[in-house]
Amino acid sequence: MKNSQYRIIAVILSAFMLASLCACQGLPSPKRSPSGASPPASSQEAAPPSSDGQPGAVSDGADGSDSENPGTPGTSGTPYTPDGPGAAGAACASDAAGEPDVPVAPEPTQALPTVEVRRIYVDVSAKEVMRGAFVEPKVVIYPTDATDKAYTVSSSDENVLRETNGRWMAVGGGSADLIVTMSNGVSGKASVRVTVPVESISLGSEKITIARGERAKLSLTLSPEGASGGQPRFTSDNADVATVRDDGTLYAVGAGTATILCVLGNAEATCEVTVVVPVTGITISMERRVFKIGDIGSINATVVPEDATNKQFSVAIEGEAASLSGDNAFSCVAGGEAVITVTAANGVRERLTITVIDLEAFANEVFRLTNIERGKAGLTLFSSGATLTKVAAVRADETIRNFSHDRPDGRSCFTAFTEGGVNYSMAGENIAMGQRTPEDAVRDWMNSPGHRAAILEEGYGRLGVGVAMDGSGRLYWAQAFTD
């Protein structure tokens, strides 16, 4: 009976151990042994049968107890394992040191491929805003499954759009782009126009002067800087003087004054326009352009057009032949040429050249040239005398009134010799009119047989020469011959 009870207990224990072994066979991963090595595969097998053929029985204890009193599993008895005592009982429990189970790391997974941003679309919350407003960029990225969607935002003109506390503010008038750039360099942009309300306007100048027939452009300036307010409107209060287009182009129509008004929103500005008629030319009128020393000449100048606004002019003379003797008068002081210049107030000028004749110098030159002809003919050269020269001067002046060998009163020319105190036994006279130089006068005389004969007359030994000028500047020449 006693043995039977022990047998029943042994059978029950063996069944319990078999159930435990069967439960351990379902674990997903092996346990570590106290030494750190994985338990052998046989640790999942059932313990070998006992001597009486019952599963779970144990052998005699190592402590020397008899087979009649076997120990309970896990206490005095040691379960069978192929590698040594206690292995079977450790299959489902902690190791000998009491360490917990260590899970095995899972197999590594393969990395996903990178998807690059190919293009982006950038828009803004508003394309036109007032200064002080905020603008938010809107970004759409393609493809939508891109790996890296990080981007940066910048402004093409920070005087128009500037980042303030993480937001984009419209800070000045004009246009600027918000530029979005992805980490891989792909970029896009959206344009924003910022308007600034107009507070005041100006036209550059309150008064301008312009010549009739010309045009000018009024310079419209808005305040504050960068302000915009639409299309300005221009009007003129006197279209007969000046007209104006909507772009500010001004046309000068006629002499006078007009006021131009510009209106933009609630702001306005005016400009007084004076249209003048400028001098376009000057006409100098003189009785003659050839004078003799001692003459007084006058300058008559007229500006063109007649309705010129400012008709004032100044006169100047260049050269030693003449000098100014009044506002529009001059005196002839030496032989030669002088240039008279008349200049209008606007700079338009006209020039005229006059010739001043030294009559005495011309007479001396005729005397010299005549003796050259005498010398060519092998004749005795003429001598001169003051008395005979005065007679010739009188006769030259008389020929202005009567170009003849008779004097203006009808008497013979030789009466001038007598009246002049010239004694002679033979006498002669040559006269000429219109020649401009001594060379011309002597040449014409030498080409005339009668005058040539007088010049080459062997009986003449003295010569007097006179030159006179009429009011138009024409010259008259006289030669008085005596023995």
WONORWO-V258933 format. One record per helix or strand of 2 or more residues. SS is the DSSP state (a for helix, b for strand). FROM is the first residue (numbers start at 0). TO is the last residue. If there is no record, write none. Layout:
ss=<SS;SS>
from=<FROM;FROM>
to=<TO;TO>
This chain:
ss=<a;a;a;b;b;b;b;b;b;b;b;b;b;b;b;b;b;b;b;b;b;b;b;b;b;b;b;b;b;b;a;a;a;b;a;a;b;b>
from=<1;40;87;118;127;133;136;150;160;166;173;186;199;206;214;220;232;241;248;255;266;280;289;295;299;312;321;328;335;348;358;385;413;426;437;448;461;474>
to=<23;43;89;123;129;134;141;154;163;169;181;194;201;210;216;222;235;243;251;263;275;284;291;297;303;317;323;331;343;356;375;400;418;432;445;454;468;481>
